[in-house]
Amino acid sequence: MNSSRYSEEDFNAFLRELIDTNRLSDSKEEGIAKLVIDKGFESLSDKQKYVFKEAISHYVYDECKRCGIEIPWCEMSAAEDNGGLCSWCQQLSSHDD
Ligand SMILES: [Zn+2]
């Protein structure tokens, strides 16, 4: 993932959701995520950036598995549920059933 995406506007909402639903594994990861919300990804130390990327990597899909577009942060939790599809492809595939 291109780290400039961590500065996108809707990224903070995605992080808040991870925190609110207790999906980060410990208080250290949660603290770093809160720091990103407060001050931005670029304010982290290299070590914190590494921990942060690892922490959210389980929940992040870079591209839609079907059409390859970049999945927006606001669709990320839906992508997690449907196995990595953008909302468009999810709609299409639900019609296949
Ligand atoms: Zn797609």
Residues whose N, C-alpha, C, O or C-beta is under 5 A from the ligand:
A	BS01	ZN	C64 R66 C67 G68 C86 C89
